[in-house]
Amino acid sequence: MNNANAVWLVIALAVTAANLPFLNNRWLGVLSRGGATEKGLALRLLELVLFYFVVGGAGLALENHLSQIYPQNWEFYAVTAFLFATLAFPGFVYRYLWRKK
């Protein structure tokens, strides 16, 4: 896998993982919740944070596979966290702002 493919893979994984908490009612997208019908916003945000770390770990693993890992400062993590939250906006709009008939 070359660098361009790895970048597109991480972007696709990030878009999918950022929207997954808002598009289904299962815990982490796969586990049933034991009879509860709707997840609350707090649980969805907790999933969003967990998925942020999963995607970050996948990106770190790909970077380690392709080259040396470049050390990052706190600014990098702040920007990527807000970018991940921005990628979750379509799922949030679909779940909470879209008018359903």
Secondary structure, 3 states (H helix, E strand, C coil): CCHHHHHHHHHHHHHHHHHHHHHCCCECCCECCCCCCCCCHHHHHHHHHHHHHHHHHHHHHHHHHHCCCCCCCHHHHHHHHHHHHHHCHHHHHHHHHCCCC
